[in-house]
């Protein structure tokens, strides 16, 4: 008696084994890469805030005060202004697509810069 089985086809059990192996490999990859992506996002945010802080400090050297908003780094009507202080001339967003929060403090003699991050933890310039 002849079997009606083609030598090139896969059985249901063989397909399930292949799918199980693929699921296992994808789980391993996600668990290995996931924390590295989070760390890279955090490091990117810290480096971007460092660049923004240098631009803010350069603005202060020219103007004698910190800017009221980050947009002053790109455009100002002040005669002392020597910008734009960022290249390319745009304010970057954090790695999660959010705006950085900036505030001039103590009458323009200090500033605060931070990101809300992914929502898990706030990232502050100069803080850990």
Secondary structure, DSSP 4 states (H G I P E B T S, - for coil): ------TT---HHHHHHHHHHHHHHHHHHHHHHHHHHHHHHHHHHHHHHHHHHHHHHHHHHHHSS--SSGGGGT----TT-----SSSSSPPPPTTSPPPEEEEEGGGTEEEEEE-TTSSS-EETT--
